[in-house]
C-alpha cells in the first residue's frame, strides 16, 4: 500500500509573525520557514505504519514555490521514499485549490491512504482534508489521536469536544492528524544525506489540469490590539466591583 502525505512550508512555529507595512499579509522575507507541525506528525505516523509492515511506500507532496523542496527533503529525511512538488508561484493557494491538486496526485498515484495534518498553522483553515475526502468520495477521519490499520479498514480514535470518538473506516481513506497522535522524530545526519539522493519529481497545476485561481481575496491583515496591563486588587469584593462597574460583565 502507498501512503500519500501532503506537507506544507510555513513560517516556523517559534518565529514571531509580523504583518507587512502595507497590511497586505504577513512578512515572509528573511523569515525562518519550516514544515507545518501537523504535517510532521503525519509523516511520522506514515513512517511508523511502514515500519510496522503496513505500507510499502510513502510519497510526500507539497504545492508552492521551488523553496518547498527544502520541506520535501525534510520529509524524505524523516522516512518518506519519494516526493512530488507541484510548483506554482501563486502566493494565495486556498484550501479548495490544494484539495483539487491533491486529488489529481491521488488519482495518478493511487494510494490506499492519504495521511495529512488537520490544519496549517498559517491559515488555520482546517478544510483541505475534508474537501479532499469529498472530491475523492473516500471515507474520512479527522483529528486523529490514534490509528489502527487492518487489511481493508482503519480504526481512528478522534478528538472531539466531548472527549474521544472511535470510527472504523473502509479503505481507501483520508485521515487528518491531531497533536497527540505521536511525537515526530528528528532526522539523523545520515538520513539527511540519503534524502538528497531520493527522487523528487516536479509538476505544475497546468500539467495536472487544475485551476488554482483564488476564489476570495484578502482585503487587509492587521495585528490584534495589544492587551492592556492587568491590575492587582486587594480583595474579592474589589474584584467583584471592578467586574461589575468597569468591565460590566456581571
C-alpha positions as CSV (number, residue, x, y, z in Angstrom):
1,X,0.0,0.0,0.0
2,X,1.1,3.5,-0.8
3,X,0.6,6.4,1.7
4,X,0.4,9.9,0.4
5,X,1.4,12.6,2.8
6,X,0.8,16.3,1.9
7,X,3.2,18.7,3.6
8,X,3.3,22.4,3.8
9,X,6.1,25.0,4.2
10,X,5.1,27.6,6.8
11,X,6.7,30.2,9.0
12,X,8.5,28.4,11.8
13,X,6.3,27.9,14.8
14,X,8.8,29.6,17.1
15,X,9.1,32.8,15.0
16,X,7.1,35.9,15.9
17,X,4.8,36.6,12.9
18,X,4.7,40.2,11.8
19,X,2.3,42.0,9.5
20,X,3.6,43.7,6.4
21,X,3.7,47.5,6.4
22,X,1.0,47.8,3.7
23,X,-1.2,45.3,5.7
24,X,-1.5,43.0,2.6
25,X,-0.3,39.9,4.5
26,X,2.3,38.7,6.9
27,X,6.1,39.2,6.4
28,X,7.8,36.1,4.9
29,X,11.0,37.7,3.6
30,X,14.1,36.7,5.5
31,X,11.9,34.7,7.9
32,X,12.8,31.1,9.0
33,X,10.4,28.6,7.3
34,X,9.8,25.0,8.4
35,X,7.4,22.1,7.9
36,X,4.0,22.6,9.3
37,X,4.0,20.8,12.7
38,X,0.8,18.8,11.9
39,X,2.4,17.7,8.7
40,X,5.4,16.4,10.7
41,X,3.0,14.3,12.7
42,X,1.5,12.9,9.6
43,X,4.9,12.0,8.1
44,X,5.9,10.3,11.4
45,X,2.7,8.3,11.5
46,X,3.2,7.2,7.9
47,X,6.8,6.1,8.7
48,X,5.6,4.1,11.8
49,X,2.9,2.4,9.6
50,X,5.6,1.4,7.1
51,X,8.0,0.2,9.9
52,X,5.1,-2.0,11.2
53,X,4.8,-3.6,7.7
54,X,1.5,-1.9,6.8
55,X,2.8,0.2,3.9
56,X,5.3,-0.2,1.1
57,X,5.9,3.3,0.0
58,X,5.5,6.8,1.4
59,X,5.1,9.7,-1.0
60,X,5.4,13.3,0.3
61,X,3.7,16.0,-1.8
62,X,3.8,19.8,-1.5
63,X,2.4,22.7,-3.5
64,X,4.2,26.1,-3.8
65,X,7.4,27.7,-4.9
66,X,10.8,25.9,-5.5
67,X,11.7,26.6,-1.9
68,X,9.2,23.9,-0.9
69,X,11.8,21.4,-2.0
70,X,13.5,22.1,1.4
71,X,10.3,20.9,3.2
72,X,10.1,17.9,1.0
73,X,13.7,17.0,1.6
74,X,12.9,17.1,5.3
75,X,10.1,14.7,4.8
76,X,12.4,12.4,2.8
77,X,15.0,12.6,5.7
78,X,12.2,11.6,8.2
79,X,11.5,8.5,6.2
80,X,9.4,9.3,3.1
81,X,10.5,7.3,0.0
82,X,10.0,9.9,-2.7
83,X,8.5,13.4,-3.1
84,X,6.4,15.4,-5.6
85,X,6.5,19.2,-5.8
86,X,3.6,20.9,-7.5
87,X,5.4,24.1,-8.5
88,X,3.5,27.3,-8.6
89,X,4.2,30.9,-7.8
90,X,0.6,31.6,-6.7
91,X,1.1,33.1,-3.2
92,X,-2.5,32.5,-2.2
93,X,-3.1,28.8,-2.6
94,X,-6.5,28.3,-1.0
95,X,-7.9,25.0,0.6
96,X,-10.1,24.1,-2.4
97,X,-7.3,24.6,-4.9
98,X,-4.9,22.5,-2.7
99,X,-7.6,19.8,-2.4
100,X,-8.0,19.7,-6.2
101,X,-4.3,19.4,-6.7
102,X,-4.1,16.6,-4.2
103,X,-7.0,14.8,-5.9
104,X,-5.1,14.9,-9.2
105,X,-2.0,13.5,-7.5
106,X,-4.1,10.8,-5.7
107,X,-5.7,9.8,-9.0
108,X,-2.3,9.5,-10.5
109,X,-0.5,7.7,-7.7
110,X,-3.5,5.6,-6.4
111,X,-2.5,5.4,-2.7
112,X,-4.5,3.4,-0.2
113,X,-4.3,6.1,2.4
114,X,-3.9,9.9,2.5
115,X,-2.5,11.0,5.8
116,X,-2.2,14.7,6.4
117,X,-2.2,17.4,9.1
118,X,-5.5,18.6,10.3
119,X,-4.6,22.2,9.6
120,X,-1.7,24.5,8.8
121,X,-0.5,27.0,11.4
122,X,-0.5,29.9,9.0
123,X,-4.1,29.9,7.7
124,X,-5.6,27.6,10.3
125,X,-8.3,26.7,7.8
126,X,-8.8,23.1,8.8
127,X,-10.6,22.4,5.4
128,X,-8.3,20.7,2.9
129,X,-8.6,17.2,4.3
130,X,-12.4,17.3,4.4
131,X,-12.5,18.8,0.9
132,X,-10.2,16.2,-0.5
133,X,-12.2,13.4,1.0
134,X,-15.4,14.8,-0.6
135,X,-13.7,15.2,-4.0
136,X,-12.4,11.6,-3.9
137,X,-15.6,10.3,-2.3
138,X,-13.5,8.5,0.3
139,X,-14.1,7.8,4.0
140,X,-12.5,10.4,6.3
141,X,-11.4,10.5,9.9
142,X,-10.4,13.9,11.2
143,X,-8.4,15.0,14.3
144,X,-6.9,11.5,14.7
145,X,-5.1,10.8,18.0
146,X,-4.7,7.0,17.4
147,X,-4.7,4.8,14.3
148,X,-5.1,1.0,14.0
149,X,-4.7,-0.2,10.4
150,X,-6.1,-3.6,9.3
151,X,-6.2,-5.2,5.9
152,X,-9.1,-3.4,4.4
153,X,-10.1,-0.9,7.1
154,X,-8.7,1.5,9.6
155,X,-9.9,2.3,13.1
156,X,-9.5,6.0,14.0
157,X,-9.7,7.4,17.5
158,X,-10.5,11.1,17.1
159,X,-10.6,14.0,19.5
160,X,-13.9,15.8,19.7
161,X,-15.4,18.4,22.1
162,X,-17.0,15.8,24.3
163,X,-13.9,13.6,24.6
164,X,-12.9,10.8,22.2
165,X,-14.8,9.1,19.3
166,X,-13.8,5.9,17.6
167,X,-14.6,5.2,13.9
168,X,-14.0,2.2,11.7
169,X,-13.5,3.3,8.1
170,X,-13.2,1.3,4.9
171,X,-10.1,1.9,2.9
172,X,-9.1,3.9,1.0
173,X,-9.5,6.9,3.4
174,X,-8.3,10.4,4.2
175,X,-7.0,10.9,7.7
176,X,-6.1,14.2,9.3
177,X,-3.8,14.1,12.3
178,X,-4.0,15.8,15.7
179,X,-1.3,16.8,18.1
180,X,-1.5,13.7,20.4
181,X,-1.1,11.1,17.6
182,X,2.6,10.9,18.1
183,X,5.8,12.9,18.6
184,X,7.8,13.3,15.4
185,X,11.4,12.1,15.2
186,X,14.4,14.2,14.4
187,X,16.0,13.5,11.1
188,X,19.5,12.0,11.6
189,X,22.5,13.3,9.7
190,X,22.9,10.0,7.7
191,X,19.2,10.2,6.7
192,X,19.5,13.9,5.7
193,X,22.4,12.9,3.4
194,X,20.4,10.0,2.0
195,X,17.4,12.3,1.4
196,X,19.5,14.2,-1.2
197,X,19.6,11.2,-3.4
198,X,15.9,10.2,-3.1
199,X,13.7,11.1,-6.1
200,X,11.8,14.4,-6.1
201,X,9.6,15.0,-9.1
202,X,8.3,18.4,-10.2
203,X,5.0,19.1,-11.9
204,X,2.7,22.1,-12.2
205,X,-1.1,22.8,-11.8
206,X,-1.3,23.2,-15.6
207,X,0.1,19.7,-16.1
208,X,-2.4,18.3,-13.6
209,X,-5.2,20.2,-15.3
210,X,-6.2,22.1,-12.1
211,X,-7.4,25.7,-11.9
212,X,-6.0,27.2,-8.8
213,X,-7.4,30.7,-9.3
214,X,-8.3,32.2,-5.8
215,X,-12.0,32.2,-5.0
216,X,-11.8,35.0,-2.5
217,X,-9.4,37.9,-1.8
218,X,-7.8,39.1,1.4
219,X,-8.5,42.8,1.8
220,X,-6.5,43.6,4.9
221,X,-4.3,41.8,7.5
222,X,-3.8,43.6,10.9
223,X,-2.3,42.7,14.2
224,X,-4.8,42.2,17.1
225,X,-5.0,45.0,19.6
226,X,-2.4,44.9,22.4
227,X,-3.7,43.7,25.7
228,X,-3.8,46.3,28.5
229,X,-1.8,45.6,31.6
230,X,-3.7,44.0,34.4
231,X,-4.3,45.5,37.9
232,X,-4.0,44.0,41.3
233,X,-7.0,44.0,43.6
234,X,-6.9,43.9,47.4
235,X,-9.9,41.6,47.9
236,X,-12.6,39.5,46.3
237,X,-15.0,42.4,46.9
238,X,-12.8,44.8,44.9
239,X,-12.7,42.2,42.1
240,X,-16.4,41.9,42.0
241,X,-16.8,45.7,42.0
242,X,-14.4,46.1,39.0
243,X,-16.1,43.3,37.1
244,X,-19.5,45.0,37.7
245,X,-18.6,48.7,37.3
246,X,-15.7,48.7,34.9
247,X,-15.7,45.5,32.9
248,X,-19.5,45.3,33.1
249,X,-19.5,41.6,32.8
250,X,-21.6,40.8,35.9
